Amino acid sequence: MKYCCVLNTVPSIKKARILAGLLISRRLAACVQILPGLESHYRWRGRKETSKEVLLLIKTPMSNYKKLEKTLLENHPYEVPEIICLPITQGSRSYLDWISGEVAVKT
């Protein structure tokens, strides 16, 4: 089985906790880590912007990615949310097995 870590930024800790709870309760992710205190610098509609954000690190099997992405898009406050999927090329077998056991894997 292949696994991934999905990066997603949100504007507040409250929204981060809501999305994390949604992904865990729907069994789309085994673990969502919330990292507050992020400062993002980016260009939006031709202007340089700076925002305080919260980063979510979402661990799931690759086979769940499409459903996880759909759920984020449907529940995210941003017009164009950051959703980046990074493959996990290696990891401890016991941790990866735990991920498999905690999610509803698409077959």
C-alpha positions as CSV (number, residue, x, y, z in Angstrom):
1,M,0.0,0.0,0.0
2,K,1.2,3.6,-0.8
3,Y,0.8,6.4,1.7
4,C,0.9,10.2,1.6
5,C,1.1,13.3,3.7
6,V,-1.2,16.1,2.6
7,L,-0.3,19.7,3.4
8,N,-3.2,22.1,3.9
9,T,-3.2,25.7,5.3
10,V,-6.2,27.4,7.0
11,P,-6.7,30.8,8.5
12,S,-7.3,29.8,12.2
13,I,-6.7,27.1,14.8
14,K,-10.5,26.8,15.1
15,K,-10.9,26.0,11.4
16,A,-7.9,23.6,11.7
17,R,-9.6,21.7,14.5
18,I,-12.9,21.5,12.6
19,L,-11.2,20.1,9.5
20,A,-9.1,17.7,11.5
21,G,-12.1,16.4,13.3
22,L,-14.0,16.0,10.1
23,L,-11.2,14.0,8.4
24,I,-10.7,11.8,11.4
25,S,-14.4,11.2,12.0
26,R,-15.0,10.3,8.3
27,R,-11.9,8.0,8.5
28,L,-10.2,9.8,5.7
29,A,-7.1,10.4,7.7
30,A,-5.4,8.4,10.5
31,C,-3.6,11.5,11.9
32,V,-3.9,15.2,11.4
33,Q,-1.2,17.4,13.1
34,I,-1.9,21.0,13.6
35,L,1.0,23.5,13.4
36,P,0.0,27.0,14.4
37,G,2.1,30.1,14.0
38,L,2.8,29.9,10.3
39,E,3.3,33.1,8.3
40,S,2.7,32.9,4.6
41,H,3.9,35.3,2.0
42,Y,2.4,34.9,-1.5
43,R,1.0,36.7,-4.5
44,W,-2.8,36.8,-4.8
45,R,-4.6,38.6,-7.7
46,G,-1.5,40.5,-8.6
47,R,-0.7,41.8,-5.1
48,K,1.8,40.6,-2.5
49,E,0.0,39.3,0.6
50,T,1.0,38.1,4.0
51,S,-1.2,36.0,6.3
52,K,-1.0,34.2,9.6
53,E,-2.0,30.6,9.0
54,V,-2.2,27.2,10.5
55,L,-0.7,24.2,8.7
56,L,-2.3,20.8,8.7
57,L,-0.2,17.6,8.1
58,I,-2.6,14.9,7.1
59,K,-1.5,11.3,6.9
60,T,-3.5,8.8,4.9
61,P,-3.2,6.0,2.3
62,M,-2.8,7.4,-1.3
63,S,-6.0,5.6,-2.2
64,N,-7.9,8.0,0.0
65,Y,-6.5,11.1,-1.5
66,K,-9.3,12.0,-4.0
67,K,-12.0,11.7,-1.3
68,L,-9.9,13.6,1.2
69,E,-9.3,16.4,-1.3
70,K,-13.0,16.6,-2.1
71,T,-13.8,16.9,1.6
72,L,-11.3,19.7,2.1
73,L,-12.6,21.6,-1.0
74,E,-16.2,21.3,0.2
75,N,-15.4,22.5,3.7
76,H,-12.5,25.0,3.3
77,P,-12.9,28.7,3.7
78,Y,-10.4,29.7,1.0
79,E,-11.4,30.2,-2.6
80,V,-8.2,28.4,-3.6
81,P,-6.9,26.3,-0.7
82,E,-3.4,24.9,-0.6
83,I,-3.8,21.1,-0.9
84,I,-0.5,19.4,-1.7
85,C,0.0,15.6,-1.6
86,L,3.5,14.4,-0.8
87,P,4.1,10.6,-1.2
88,I,5.6,8.8,1.8
89,T,8.3,6.8,0.2
90,Q,9.5,5.1,3.4
91,G,8.3,4.9,7.0
92,S,8.3,2.5,9.9
93,R,6.1,-0.5,9.1
94,S,4.3,-0.3,12.4
95,Y,3.3,3.3,11.8
96,L,2.2,2.7,8.2
97,D,0.2,-0.4,9.4
98,W,-1.4,1.8,12.0
99,I,-2.5,4.3,9.3
100,S,-4.1,1.5,7.3
101,G,-6.0,0.3,10.4
102,E,-7.4,3.8,11.2
103,V,-8.8,4.8,7.9
104,A,-11.6,3.6,5.6
105,V,-9.4,2.4,2.7
106,K,-10.9,2.7,-0.8
107,T,-10.7,-0.7,-2.6
